[in-house]
Amino acid sequence: MRGVMMYAAGDVRVEDREMPTIVEPTDAIIKLAASCVCGSDLWPYRGVDTLRRARPMGHEYIGTVTEVGADVTTVKPGDFVVGSFIASDNTCEICAAGYQSRCVHAVGMGAMGTQAEYARIPLADGTLVATPGQPNPELIPSLMAASDVLGTGWFAAVAAEAGPGKTIAVVGDGAVGLCAILAAKQLGAERIIAFSRHADRQALAREFGATDIVELRGDEGAAAVKALTSGYGAHGTVEAVGTQESMWQAIKSTRPGGHVGYVGVSHGVELDGLRLFGSVVHLHGGPAPVRRFLPELIQLIWDRRIDPGKVFDLALPLEQAAEAYRAMDERRATKVLLTL
């Protein structure tokens, strides 16, 4: 089969890889309908994360089950499924509490390399959710978004306590930040303040539910949020970038007693204890438990109540994955769908 490999920073290739097979009785094999490039894939692509060896790429996936292990009972060959970027058993105490991304048996799907024609899905019963039927082609981008960026944005909005009467600010205008805006709107937030300097992303932010756009960053951006909220700050803020500046921008944009939902993959973030102590905000985040939200999100997409697939502003065939990485790295695309 064909699949994506990254050999070094900036060196992405599509080449022949071995077909995946059932290894454990809890595995499933899927034929992918689509894959995509994630913002987190850019960390090794840019050399921020060191690659010690060539590795398969991709952790987002949707497709049709072709084979299941002997112990798999919840999905069967022929089912169209969506799964999380973290495989989980969905039965341990951590999963039962709604934090499947930290399952005691968690398997990172990045090791499976889902930017490919086929993939092995560990812990299939706890990881995969079947759609109500075979999806129409127009639903593929939105179902693809549910595998990571929609579920991550949703978790961020939940962690920021988005709800009726609330003002929510969103730091980060990538696919996750945009999906957090969509989620905050669905959860009933009254006002949604989006930080963005890009006209195309501002337009989609407004379409997803943003009521205000702030182009300033850092302390100036936080001050702008305070100015828009009578000096109080947002009730909750989503941090969807993962840098020192973005984290403090989120904290400073939030009123005392408010909530920061942080889902940006942290790089170089250090929080001064005394400053954090003085902020009096709640911090809640980390790797999103996408599996917790998948049934609800799939149904919302199936019923055409949300269209998160709009975050994909470029679609390329799998064979052009190197160009997909370049387009995202150069900010010519927000998120790239890889078609199969």
Phi and psi restraints in degrees (value plus and minus 20) as a CYANA .aco file:
   2 ARG   PHI    -117.0   -77.0
   2 ARG   PSI     121.4   161.4
   3 GLY   PHI    -177.8  -137.8
   3 GLY   PSI     143.1   183.1
   4 VAL   PHI    -111.7   -71.7
   4 VAL   PSI     116.1   156.1
   5 MET   PHI    -147.2  -107.2
   5 MET   PSI     121.6   161.6
   6 MET   PHI    -131.1   -91.1
   6 MET   PSI     103.4   143.4
   7 TYR   PHI    -116.8   -76.8
   7 TYR   PSI     -50.6   -10.6
   8 ALA   PHI    -186.7  -146.7
   8 ALA   PSI     154.2   194.2
   9 ALA   PHI     -73.5   -33.5
   9 ALA   PSI     105.9   145.9
  10 GLY   PHI      58.1    98.1
  10 GLY   PSI     -20.1    19.9
  11 ASP   PHI    -133.3   -93.3
  11 ASP   PSI      70.2   110.2
  12 VAL   PHI    -131.7   -91.7
  12 VAL   PSI     112.0   152.0
  13 ARG   PHI    -153.9  -113.9
  13 ARG   PSI     129.2   169.2
  14 VAL   PHI    -127.6   -87.6
  14 VAL   PSI     104.0   144.0
  15 GLU   PHI    -167.9  -127.9
  15 GLU   PSI     153.5   193.5
  16 ASP   PHI     -91.7   -51.7
  16 ASP   PSI     110.7   150.7
  17 ARG   PHI    -146.6  -106.6
  17 ARG   PSI     141.1   181.1
  18 GLU   PHI     -86.0   -46.0
  18 GLU   PSI     122.1   162.1
  19 MET   PHI     -84.9   -44.9
  19 MET   PSI     114.2   154.2
  20 PRO   PHI     -89.5   -49.5
  20 PRO   PSI     130.7   170.7
  21 THR   PHI    -152.8  -112.8
  21 THR   PSI     143.6   183.6
  22 ILE   PHI     -85.6   -45.6
  22 ILE   PSI     103.8   143.8
  23 VAL   PHI    -126.8   -86.8
  23 VAL   PSI     -66.5   -26.5
  24 GLU   PHI    -133.1   -93.1
  24 GLU   PSI     132.9   172.9
  25 PRO   PHI     -85.4   -45.4
  25 PRO   PSI     -31.3     8.7
  26 THR   PHI    -114.9   -74.9
  26 THR   PSI     -15.2    24.8
  27 ASP   PHI    -102.5   -62.5
  27 ASP   PSI     139.5   179.5
  28 ALA   PHI    -154.9  -114.9
  28 ALA   PSI     133.6   173.6
  29 ILE   PHI    -131.1   -91.1
  29 ILE   PSI     114.9   154.9
  30 ILE   PHI    -143.9  -103.9
  30 ILE   PSI     128.0   168.0
  31 LYS   PHI    -115.4   -75.4
  31 LYS   PSI      95.9   135.9
  32 LEU   PHI     -90.1   -50.1
  32 LEU   PSI     119.7   159.7
  33 ALA   PHI    -110.7   -70.7
  33 ALA   PSI     -44.9    -4.9
  34 ALA   PHI    -187.8  -147.8
  34 ALA   PSI     141.3   181.3
  35 SER   PHI    -161.4  -121.4
  35 SER   PSI    -189.9  -149.9
  36 CYS   PHI    -185.9  -145.9
  36 CYS   PSI     150.3   190.3
  37 VAL   PHI    -121.8   -81.8
  37 VAL   PSI     112.3   152.3
  38 CYS   PHI    -119.2   -79.2
  38 CYS   PSI     131.9   171.9
  39 GLY   PHI     -77.3   -37.3
  39 GLY   PSI     -53.7   -13.7
  40 SER   PHI     -89.4   -49.4
  40 SER   PSI     -41.1    -1.1
  41 ASP   PHI     -86.8   -46.8
  41 ASP   PSI     -39.5     0.5
  42 LEU   PHI     -97.2   -57.2
  42 LEU   PSI     -38.4     1.6
  43 TRP   PHI     -82.3   -42.3
  43 TRP   PSI     -71.5   -31.5
  44 PRO   PHI     -89.9   -49.9
  44 PRO   PSI     -52.2   -12.2
  45 TYR   PHI     -81.4   -41.4
  45 TYR   PSI     -55.0   -15.0
  46 ARG   PHI    -109.3   -69.3
  46 ARG   PSI     -22.6    17.4
  47 GLY   PHI      64.4   104.4
  47 GLY   PSI     -13.9    26.1
  48 VAL   PHI     -91.1   -51.1
  48 VAL   PSI     -63.7   -23.7
  49 ASP   PHI    -115.4   -75.4
  49 ASP   PSI     110.3   150.3
  50 THR   PHI    -101.0   -61.0
  50 THR   PSI     111.3   151.3
  51 LEU   PHI    -113.3   -73.3
  51 LEU   PSI     101.3   141.3
  52 ARG   PHI    -106.9   -66.9
  52 ARG   PSI     -40.1    -0.1
  53 ARG   PHI    -179.0  -139.0
  53 ARG   PSI     144.1   184.1
  54 ALA   PHI     -80.5   -40.5
  54 ALA   PSI     122.1   162.1
  55 ARG   PHI    -163.3  -123.3
  55 ARG   PSI     128.8   168.8
  56 PRO   PHI     -87.6   -47.6
  56 PRO   PSI     129.8   169.8
  57 MET   PHI    -136.3   -96.3
  57 MET   PSI     135.5   175.5
  58 GLY   PHI      88.6   128.6
  58 GLY   PSI     117.1   157.1
  59 HIS   PHI    -160.0  -120.0
  59 HIS   PSI     -13.9    26.1
  60 GLU   PHI    -132.1   -92.1
  60 GLU   PSI     121.0   161.0
  61 TYR   PHI    -185.7  -145.7
  61 TYR   PSI     125.9   165.9
  62 ILE   PHI    -162.8  -122.8
  62 ILE   PSI     134.6   174.6
  63 GLY   PHI     147.6   187.6
  63 GLY   PSI    -187.3  -147.3
  64 THR   PHI    -126.5   -86.5
  64 THR   PSI     111.4   151.4
  65 VAL   PHI     -87.7   -47.7
  65 VAL   PSI     109.8   149.8
  66 THR   PHI    -129.6   -89.6
  66 THR   PSI     -43.3    -3.3
  67 GLU   PHI    -179.5  -139.5
  67 GLU   PSI     126.0   166.0
  68 VAL   PHI    -152.4  -112.4
  68 VAL   PSI     133.5   173.5
  69 GLY   PHI     -94.1   -54.1
  69 GLY   PSI     148.8   188.8
  70 ALA   PHI     -82.6   -42.6
  70 ALA   PSI     -45.6    -5.6
  71 ASP   PHI    -116.2   -76.2
  71 ASP   PSI     -19.8    20.2
  72 VAL   PHI    -102.1   -62.1
  72 VAL   PSI     108.5   148.5
  73 THR   PHI    -145.2  -105.2
  73 THR   PSI     -39.7     0.3
  74 THR   PHI    -113.4   -73.4
  74 THR   PSI     -37.1     2.9
  75 VAL   PHI    -151.7  -111.7
  75 VAL   PSI     139.2   179.2
  76 LYS   PHI    -163.3  -123.3
  76 LYS   PSI     142.2   182.2
  77 PRO   PHI     -73.6   -33.6
  77 PRO   PSI     115.3   155.3
  78 GLY   PHI      81.0   121.0
  78 GLY   PSI     -41.1    -1.1
  79 ASP   PHI     -90.3   -50.3
  79 ASP   PSI     118.6   158.6
  80 PHE   PHI    -111.0   -71.0
  80 PHE   PSI     108.8   148.8
  81 VAL   PHI    -152.2  -112.2
  81 VAL   PSI     136.1   176.1
  82 VAL   PHI    -142.9  -102.9
  82 VAL   PSI     119.2   159.2
  83 GLY   PHI    -153.6  -113.6
  83 GLY   PSI     144.7   184.7
  84 SER   PHI    -105.4   -65.4
  84 SER   PSI     142.0   182.0
  85 PHE   PHI     -93.6   -53.6
  85 PHE   PSI     -28.7    11.3
  86 ILE   PHI    -141.3  -101.3
  86 ILE   PSI     102.2   142.2
  87 ALA   PHI     -98.3   -58.3
  87 ALA   PSI     119.4   159.4
  88 SER   PHI    -162.3  -122.3
  88 SER   PSI     136.0   176.0
  89 ASP   PHI     -98.2   -58.2
  89 ASP   PSI     -41.3    -1.3
  90 ASN   PHI      41.6    81.6
  90 ASN   PSI       1.8    41.8
  91 THR   PHI    -148.7  -108.7
  91 THR   PSI     -39.9     0.1
  92 CYS   PHI     -90.0   -50.0
  92 CYS   PSI     151.9   191.9
  93 GLU   PHI     -84.1   -44.1
  93 GLU   PSI     -53.7   -13.7
  94 ILE   PHI     -89.0   -49.0
  94 ILE   PSI     -63.8   -23.8
  95 CYS   PHI     -81.2   -41.2
  95 CYS   PSI     -62.8   -22.8
  96 ALA   PHI     -81.5   -41.5
  96 ALA   PSI     -48.0    -8.0
  97 ALA   PHI    -102.5   -62.5
  97 ALA   PSI     -23.9    16.1
  98 GLY   PHI      76.2   116.2
  98 GLY   PSI      -1.9    38.1
  99 TYR   PHI    -141.9  -101.9
  99 TYR   PSI      39.3    79.3
 100 GLN   PHI     -81.3   -41.3
 100 GLN   PSI     -43.4    -3.4
 101 SER   PHI     -87.9   -47.9
 101 SER   PSI     -34.5     5.5
 102 ARG   PHI    -137.7   -97.7
 102 ARG   PSI       7.1    47.1
 103 CYS   PHI     -69.0   -29.0
 103 CYS   PSI     123.7   163.7
 104 VAL   PHI     -86.2   -46.2
 104 VAL   PSI     -35.8     4.2
 105 HIS   PHI    -135.7   -95.7
 105 HIS   PSI       3.5    43.5
 106 ALA   PHI     -77.9   -37.9
 106 ALA   PSI     123.2   163.2
 107 VAL   PHI    -148.3  -108.3
 107 VAL   PSI     102.0   142.0
 108 GLY   PHI     -91.8   -51.8
 108 GLY   PSI     106.2   146.2
 109 MET   PHI     -92.7   -52.7
 109 MET   PSI     -32.3     7.7
 110 GLY   PHI     -78.9   -38.9
 110 GLY   PSI     -49.5    -9.5
 111 ALA   PHI     -90.6   -50.6
 111 ALA   PSI     -40.7    -0.7
 112 MET   PHI    -103.2   -63.2
 112 MET   PSI     -46.1    -6.1
 113 GLY   PHI      47.2    87.2
 113 GLY   PSI      54.3    94.3
 114 THR   PHI    -107.8   -67.8
 114 THR   PSI     -16.9    23.1
 115 GLN   PHI    -102.5   -62.5
 115 GLN   PSI      55.6    95.6
 116 ALA   PHI    -183.9  -143.9
 116 ALA   PSI     153.7   193.7
 117 GLU   PHI     -97.5   -57.5
 117 GLU   PSI     -52.7   -12.7
 118 TYR   PHI    -155.9  -115.9
 118 TYR   PSI     137.6   177.6
 119 ALA   PHI    -169.7  -129.7
 119 ALA   PSI     128.4   168.4
 120 ARG   PHI    -112.0   -72.0
 120 ARG   PSI     109.6   149.6
 121 ILE   PHI    -131.0   -91.0
 121 ILE   PSI      88.4   128.4
 122 PRO   PHI     -89.2   -49.2
 122 PRO   PSI     138.9   178.9
 123 LEU   PHI      29.7    69.7
 123 LEU   PSI      28.8    68.8
 124 ALA   PHI     -77.2   -37.2
 124 ALA   PSI     -60.5   -20.5
 125 ASP   PHI     -80.3   -40.3
 125 ASP   PSI     -56.0   -16.0
 126 GLY   PHI    -112.9   -72.9
 126 GLY   PSI     -25.9    14.1
 127 THR   PHI    -132.9   -92.9
 127 THR   PSI     -60.8   -20.8
 128 LEU   PHI    -112.6   -72.6
 128 LEU   PSI     121.1   161.1
 129 VAL   PHI    -144.4  -104.4
 129 VAL   PSI     103.3   143.3
 130 ALA   PHI     -98.4   -58.4
 130 ALA   PSI     122.2   162.2
 131 THR   PHI     -96.8   -56.8
 131 THR   PSI     143.5   183.5
 132 PRO   PHI     -82.4   -42.4
 132 PRO   PSI     -37.6     2.4
 133 GLY   PHI    -192.6  -152.6
 133 GLY   PSI    -184.8  -144.8
 134 GLN   PHI     -98.3   -58.3
 134 GLN   PSI     104.1   144.1
 135 PRO   PHI     -94.8   -54.8
 135 PRO   PSI     128.7   168.7
 136 ASN   PHI     -87.5   -47.5
 136 ASN   PSI     131.4   171.4
 137 PRO   PHI     -75.2   -35.2
 137 PRO   PSI     -52.8   -12.8
 138 GLU   PHI     -88.8   -48.8
 138 GLU   PSI     -35.6     4.4
 139 LEU   PHI    -107.7   -67.7
 139 LEU   PSI     -31.8     8.2
 140 ILE   PHI     -77.2   -37.2
 140 ILE   PSI     -68.1   -28.1
 141 PRO   PHI     -79.3   -39.3
 141 PRO   PSI     -61.3   -21.3
 142 SER   PHI     -89.6   -49.6
 142 SER   PSI     -60.4   -20.4
 143 LEU   PHI     -84.8   -44.8
 143 LEU   PSI     -55.3   -15.3
 144 MET   PHI     -82.4   -42.4
 144 MET   PSI     -61.6   -21.6
 145 ALA   PHI     -82.0   -42.0
 145 ALA   PSI     -52.0   -12.0
 146 ALA   PHI     -84.7   -44.7
 146 ALA   PSI     -43.9    -3.9
 147 SER   PHI     -86.4   -46.4
 147 SER   PSI     -43.8    -3.8
 148 ASP   PHI    -170.0  -130.0
 148 ASP   PSI     -92.2   -52.2
 149 VAL   PHI     -84.4   -44.4
 149 VAL   PSI     -56.6   -16.6
 150 LEU   PHI     -88.6   -48.6
 150 LEU   PSI     -67.8   -27.8
 151 GLY   PHI     -82.8   -42.8
 151 GLY   PSI     -55.3   -15.3
 152 THR   PHI     -90.4   -50.4
 152 THR   PSI     -64.1   -24.1
 153 GLY   PHI     -83.1   -43.1
 153 GLY   PSI     -56.1   -16.1
 154 TRP   PHI     -85.7   -45.7
 154 TRP   PSI     -66.4   -26.4
 155 PHE   PHI     -79.2   -39.2
 155 PHE   PSI     -62.0   -22.0
 156 ALA   PHI     -80.9   -40.9
 156 ALA   PSI     -62.4   -22.4
 157 ALA   PHI     -88.2   -48.2
 157 ALA   PSI     -58.8   -18.8
 158 VAL   PHI     -83.9   -43.9
 158 VAL   PSI     -63.9   -23.9
 159 ALA   PHI     -84.9   -44.9
 159 ALA   PSI     -50.2   -10.2
 160 ALA   PHI    -102.1   -62.1
 160 ALA   PSI     -17.5    22.5
 161 GLU   PHI      42.9    82.9
 161 GLU   PSI      19.4    59.4
 162 ALA   PHI     -82.3   -42.3
 162 ALA   PSI     119.2   159.2
 163 GLY   PHI    -199.0  -159.0
 163 GLY   PSI     159.4   199.4
 164 PRO   PHI     -74.9   -34.9
 164 PRO   PSI     115.0   155.0
 165 GLY   PHI      60.9   100.9
 165 GLY   PSI     -23.3    16.7
 166 LYS   PHI    -112.3   -72.3
 166 LYS   PSI     129.7   169.7
 167 THR   PHI    -124.7   -84.7
 167 THR   PSI     104.9   144.9
 168 ILE   PHI    -139.8   -99.8
 168 ILE   PSI     110.7   150.7
 169 ALA   PHI    -124.8   -84.8
 169 ALA   PSI     128.4   168.4
 170 VAL   PHI    -148.9  -108.9
 170 VAL   PSI      94.5   134.5
 171 VAL   PHI    -114.0   -74.0
 171 VAL   PSI      96.0   136.0
 172 GLY   PHI      95.1   135.1
 172 GLY   PSI     101.5   141.5
 173 ASP   PHI    -133.0   -93.0
 173 ASP   PSI       3.8    43.8
 174 GLY   PHI     -97.6   -57.6
 174 GLY   PSI    -190.0  -150.0
 175 ALA   PHI     -79.9   -39.9
 175 ALA   PSI     -59.8   -19.8
 176 VAL   PHI     -87.0   -47.0
 176 VAL   PSI     -66.3   -26.3
 177 GLY   PHI     -80.4   -40.4
 177 GLY   PSI     -62.2   -22.2
 178 LEU   PHI     -83.9   -43.9
 178 LEU   PSI     -60.5   -20.5
 179 CYS   PHI     -87.9   -47.9
 179 CYS   PSI     -50.9   -10.9
 180 ALA   PHI     -85.7   -45.7
 180 ALA   PSI     -54.7   -14.7
 181 ILE   PHI     -84.0   -44.0
 181 ILE   PSI     -67.6   -27.6
 182 LEU   PHI     -77.2   -37.2
 182 LEU   PSI     -63.9   -23.9
 183 ALA   PHI     -84.9   -44.9
 183 ALA   PSI     -65.2   -25.2
 184 ALA   PHI     -79.0   -39.0
 184 ALA   PSI     -59.4   -19.4
 185 LYS   PHI     -83.8   -43.8
 185 LYS   PSI     -66.6   -26.6
 186 GLN   PHI     -83.2   -43.2
 186 GLN   PSI     -52.1   -12.1
 187 LEU   PHI    -101.0   -61.0
 187 LEU   PSI     -23.3    16.7
 188 GLY   PHI      80.7   120.7
 188 GLY   PSI     -10.4    29.6
 189 ALA   PHI     -76.7   -36.7
 189 ALA   PSI     119.5   159.5
 190 GLU   PHI    -100.8   -60.8
 190 GLU   PSI     -56.5   -16.5
 191 ARG   PHI    -157.8  -117.8
 191 ARG   PSI     115.3   155.3
 192 ILE   PHI    -150.6  -110.6
 192 ILE   PSI      98.3   138.3
 193 ILE   PHI    -123.9   -83.9
 193 ILE   PSI      97.8   137.8
 194 ALA   PHI    -124.3   -84.3
 194 ALA   PSI     111.2   151.2
 195 PHE   PHI    -109.5   -69.5
 195 PHE   PSI      99.6   139.6
 196 SER   PHI    -183.0  -143.0
 196 SER   PSI     123.4   163.4
 197 ARG   PHI    -135.6   -95.6
 197 ARG   PSI     -12.3    27.7
 198 HIS   PHI    -135.0   -95.0
 198 HIS   PSI     103.1   143.1
 199 ALA   PHI     -79.3   -39.3
 199 ALA   PSI     -60.6   -20.6
 200 ASP   PHI     -87.6   -47.6
 200 ASP   PSI     -58.5   -18.5
 201 ARG   PHI     -93.9   -53.9
 201 ARG   PSI     -53.2   -13.2
 202 GLN   PHI     -81.0   -41.0
 202 GLN   PSI     -61.5   -21.5
 203 ALA   PHI     -84.0   -44.0
 203 ALA   PSI     -63.2   -23.2
 204 LEU   PHI     -89.6   -49.6
 204 LEU   PSI     -56.1   -16.1
 205 ALA   PHI     -78.2   -38.2
 205 ALA   PSI     -64.1   -24.1
 206 ARG   PHI     -86.1   -46.1
 206 ARG   PSI     -59.6   -19.6
 207 GLU   PHI     -82.4   -42.4
 207 GLU   PSI     -56.2   -16.2
 208 PHE   PHI     -98.1   -58.1
 208 PHE   PSI     -34.5     5.5
 209 GLY   PHI     115.1   155.1
 209 GLY   PSI     -22.2    17.8
 210 ALA   PHI     -84.3   -44.3
 210 ALA   PSI     117.2   157.2
 211 THR   PHI    -122.2   -82.2
 211 THR   PSI     -41.4    -1.4
 212 ASP   PHI    -160.1  -120.1
 212 ASP   PSI     126.7   166.7
 213 ILE   PHI    -140.6  -100.6
 213 ILE   PSI     111.4   151.4
 214 VAL   PHI    -140.1  -100.1
 214 VAL   PSI     104.8   144.8
 215 GLU   PHI    -114.8   -74.8
 215 GLU   PSI     -28.4    11.6
 216 LEU   PHI    -100.2   -60.2
 216 LEU   PSI     138.3   178.3
 217 ARG   PHI    -145.0  -105.0
 217 ARG   PSI     154.1   194.1
 218 GLY   PHI      37.4    77.4
 218 GLY   PSI    -162.5  -122.5
 219 ASP   PHI     -81.6   -41.6
 219 ASP   PSI     -55.9   -15.9
 220 GLU   PHI     -86.1   -46.1
 220 GLU   PSI     -59.4   -19.4
 221 GLY   PHI     -84.2   -44.2
 221 GLY   PSI     -63.7   -23.7
 222 ALA   PHI     -82.7   -42.7
 222 ALA   PSI     -59.5   -19.5
 223 ALA   PHI     -83.7   -43.7
 223 ALA   PSI     -55.3   -15.3
 224 ALA   PHI     -85.1   -45.1
 224 ALA   PSI     -58.5   -18.5
 225 VAL   PHI     -84.8   -44.8
 225 VAL   PSI     -62.8   -22.8
 226 LYS   PHI     -79.2   -39.2
 226 LYS   PSI     -61.7   -21.7
 227 ALA   PHI     -84.4   -44.4
 227 ALA   PSI     -52.7   -12.7
 228 LEU   PHI     -99.1   -59.1
 228 LEU   PSI     -30.8     9.2
 229 THR   PHI    -144.6  -104.6
 229 THR   PSI      15.5    55.5
 230 SER   PHI      36.9    76.9
 230 SER   PSI      10.9    50.9
 231 GLY   PHI      67.6   107.6
 231 GLY   PSI     -25.7    14.3
 232 TYR   PHI    -101.4   -61.4
 232 TYR   PSI     -62.6   -22.6
 233 GLY   PHI      79.3   119.3
 233 GLY   PSI     148.5   188.5
 234 ALA   PHI     -89.8   -49.8
 234 ALA   PSI     131.3   171.3
 235 HIS   PHI     -86.0   -46.0
 235 HIS   PSI     -53.9   -13.9
 236 GLY   PHI    -170.5  -130.5
 236 GLY   PSI     131.0   171.0
 237 THR   PHI    -155.3  -115.3
 237 THR   PSI     116.4   156.4
 238 VAL   PHI    -114.3   -74.3
 238 VAL   PSI     110.9   150.9
 239 GLU   PHI    -130.9   -90.9
 239 GLU   PSI      91.3   131.3
 240 ALA   PHI    -145.1  -105.1
 240 ALA   PSI      15.9    55.9
 241 VAL   PHI    -142.9  -102.9
 241 VAL   PSI     -79.5   -39.5
 242 GLY   PHI      83.6   123.6
 242 GLY   PSI       2.3    42.3
 243 THR   PHI    -133.2   -93.2
 243 THR   PSI     147.4   187.4
 244 GLN   PHI     -77.4   -37.4
 244 GLN   PSI     -67.8   -27.8
 245 GLU   PHI     -83.0   -43.0
 245 GLU   PSI     -64.5   -24.5
 246 SER   PHI     -86.7   -46.7
 246 SER   PSI     -55.4   -15.4
 247 MET   PHI     -86.3   -46.3
 247 MET   PSI     -66.5   -26.5
 248 TRP   PHI     -89.9   -49.9
 248 TRP   PSI     -52.2   -12.2
 249 GLN   PHI     -80.3   -40.3
 249 GLN   PSI     -62.2   -22.2
 250 ALA   PHI     -85.6   -45.6
 250 ALA   PSI     -66.7   -26.7
 251 ILE   PHI     -82.0   -42.0
 251 ILE   PSI     -64.9   -24.9
 252 LYS   PHI     -91.6   -51.6
 252 LYS   PSI     -40.1    -0.1
 253 SER   PHI    -101.0   -61.0
 253 SER   PSI     -29.2    10.8
 254 THR   PHI    -122.2   -82.2
 254 THR   PSI     115.9   155.9
 255 ARG   PHI     -90.3   -50.3
 255 ARG   PSI     136.6   176.6
 256 PRO   PHI     -74.4   -34.4
 256 PRO   PSI     114.0   154.0
 257 GLY   PHI      66.8   106.8
 257 GLY   PSI     -26.1    13.9
 258 GLY   PHI    -101.1   -61.1
 258 GLY   PSI    -196.7  -156.7
 259 HIS   PHI    -146.8  -106.8
 259 HIS   PSI     114.4   154.4
 260 VAL   PHI    -130.9   -90.9
 260 VAL   PSI      99.8   139.8
 261 GLY   PHI    -119.6   -79.6
 261 GLY   PSI      88.0   128.0
 262 TYR   PHI    -128.2   -88.2
 262 TYR   PSI     103.9   143.9
 263 VAL   PHI    -151.8  -111.8
 263 VAL   PSI     -22.9    17.1
 264 GLY   PHI     -86.2   -46.2
 264 GLY   PSI     113.9   153.9
 265 VAL   PHI     -84.8   -44.8
 265 VAL   PSI      96.6   136.6
 266 SER   PHI     -89.0   -49.0
 266 SER   PSI     108.8   148.8
 267 HIS   PHI    -154.0  -114.0
 267 HIS   PSI      88.0   128.0
 268 GLY   PHI      54.4    94.4
 268 GLY   PSI       0.4    40.4
 269 VAL   PHI    -107.9   -67.9
 269 VAL   PSI     103.1   143.1
 270 GLU   PHI    -150.0  -110.0
 270 GLU   PSI     112.1   152.1
 271 LEU   PHI    -128.8   -88.8
 271 LEU   PSI      98.7   138.7
 272 ASP   PHI     -86.8   -46.8
 272 ASP   PSI     103.6   143.6
 273 GLY   PHI     -79.1   -39.1
 273 GLY   PSI     -62.0   -22.0
 274 LEU   PHI     -88.7   -48.7
 274 LEU   PSI     -61.1   -21.1
 275 ARG   PHI     -84.3   -44.3
 275 ARG   PSI     -61.5   -21.5
 276 LEU   PHI     -85.0   -45.0
 276 LEU   PSI     -61.7   -21.7
 277 PHE   PHI     -75.6   -35.6
 277 PHE   PSI     -62.6   -22.6
 278 GLY   PHI     -94.9   -54.9
 278 GLY   PSI     -37.9     2.1
 279 SER   PHI     -95.7   -55.7
 279 SER   PSI     -47.5    -7.5
 280 VAL   PHI      33.1    73.1
 280 VAL   PSI      26.6    66.6
 281 VAL   PHI    -136.9   -96.9
 281 VAL   PSI     136.3   176.3
 282 HIS   PHI    -107.4   -67.4
 282 HIS   PSI     115.4   155.4
 283 LEU   PHI    -133.5   -93.5
 283 LEU   PSI     107.2   147.2
 284 HIS   PHI    -168.3  -128.3
 284 HIS   PSI     104.6   144.6
 285 GLY   PHI     155.6   195.6
 285 GLY   PSI    -174.3  -134.3
 286 GLY   PHI      94.7   134.7
 286 GLY   PSI    -182.5  -142.5
 287 PRO   PHI     -81.1   -41.1
 287 PRO   PSI     105.8   145.8
 288 ALA   PHI     -90.0   -50.0
 288 ALA   PSI     115.0   155.0
 289 PRO   PHI     -99.7   -59.7
 289 PRO   PSI      50.5    90.5
 290 VAL   PHI     -75.0   -35.0
 290 VAL   PSI     -57.7   -17.7
 291 ARG   PHI     -77.5   -37.5
 291 ARG   PSI     -51.7   -11.7
 292 ARG   PHI     -78.0   -38.0
 292 ARG   PSI     -57.5   -17.5
 293 PHE   PHI    -118.2   -78.2
 293 PHE   PSI     -31.4     8.6
 294 LEU   PHI     -76.0   -36.0
 294 LEU   PSI     -66.9   -26.9
 295 PRO   PHI     -76.5   -36.5
 295 PRO   PSI     -65.0   -25.0
 296 GLU   PHI     -86.2   -46.2
 296 GLU   PSI     -63.7   -23.7
 297 LEU   PHI     -87.6   -47.6
 297 LEU   PSI     -60.6   -20.6
 298 ILE   PHI     -80.5   -40.5
 298 ILE   PSI     -62.0   -22.0
 299 GLN   PHI     -86.9   -46.9
 299 GLN   PSI     -60.4   -20.4
 300 LEU   PHI     -81.0   -41.0
 300 LEU   PSI     -60.6   -20.6
 301 ILE   PHI     -88.3   -48.3
 301 ILE   PSI     -65.2   -25.2
 302 TRP   PHI     -79.7   -39.7
 302 TRP   PSI     -57.1   -17.1
 303 ASP   PHI    -104.5   -64.5
 303 ASP   PSI     -16.1    23.9
 304 ARG   PHI      40.9    80.9
 304 ARG   PSI      10.2    50.2
 305 ARG   PHI    -106.0   -66.0
 305 ARG   PSI     -43.8    -3.8
 306 ILE   PHI    -155.4  -115.4
 306 ILE   PSI     134.5   174.5
 307 ASP   PHI    -155.8  -115.8
 307 ASP   PSI      46.5    86.5
 308 PRO   PHI     -87.3   -47.3
 308 PRO   PSI     -33.8     6.2
 309 GLY   PHI     -81.6   -41.6
 309 GLY   PSI     -32.9     7.1
 310 LYS   PHI     -86.2   -46.2
 310 LYS   PSI     -32.8     7.2
 311 VAL   PHI     -89.6   -49.6
 311 VAL   PSI     -39.2     0.8
 312 PHE   PHI    -102.3   -62.3
 312 PHE   PSI      87.4   127.4
 313 ASP   PHI    -126.5   -86.5
 313 ASP   PSI     -10.4    29.6
 314 LEU   PHI    -173.0  -133.0
 314 LEU   PSI     114.0   154.0
 315 ALA   PHI    -143.4  -103.4
 315 ALA   PSI     110.5   150.5
 316 LEU   PHI    -155.0  -115.0
 316 LEU   PSI     130.3   170.3
 317 PRO   PHI     -86.4   -46.4
 317 PRO   PSI     134.1   174.1
 318 LEU   PHI     -71.2   -31.2
 318 LEU   PSI     -57.2   -17.2
 319 GLU   PHI     -82.6   -42.6
 319 GLU   PSI     -38.9     1.1
 320 GLN   PHI    -123.0   -83.0
 320 GLN   PSI      10.7    50.7
 321 ALA   PHI     -79.2   -39.2
 321 ALA   PSI     -56.0   -16.0
 322 ALA   PHI     -79.9   -39.9
 322 ALA   PSI     -60.0   -20.0
 323 GLU   PHI     -88.7   -48.7
 323 GLU   PSI     -54.8   -14.8
 324 ALA   PHI     -80.5   -40.5
 324 ALA   PSI     -63.8   -23.8
 325 TYR   PHI     -83.5   -43.5
 325 TYR   PSI     -63.5   -23.5
 326 ARG   PHI     -81.5   -41.5
 326 ARG   PSI     -62.8   -22.8
 327 ALA   PHI     -82.2   -42.2
 327 ALA   PSI     -60.4   -20.4
 328 MET   PHI     -93.8   -53.8
 328 MET   PSI     -59.7   -19.7
 329 ASP   PHI     -80.7   -40.7
 329 ASP   PSI     -59.1   -19.1
 330 GLU   PHI    -109.0   -69.0
 330 GLU   PSI     -14.3    25.7
 331 ARG   PHI      40.3    80.3
 331 ARG   PSI       9.7    49.7
 332 ARG   PHI    -104.1   -64.1
 332 ARG   PSI     -31.4     8.6
 333 ALA   PHI    -163.7  -123.7
 333 ALA   PSI     123.8   163.8
 334 THR   PHI     -95.2   -55.2
 334 THR   PSI     -67.7   -27.7
 335 LYS   PHI    -175.9  -135.9
 335 LYS   PSI     118.1   158.1
 336 VAL   PHI    -129.9   -89.9
 336 VAL   PSI     106.3   146.3
 337 LEU   PHI    -105.4   -65.4
 337 LEU   PSI     112.1   152.1
 338 LEU   PHI    -122.4   -82.4
 338 LEU   PSI      97.1   137.1
 339 THR   PHI    -113.2   -73.2
 339 THR   PSI     130.2   170.2
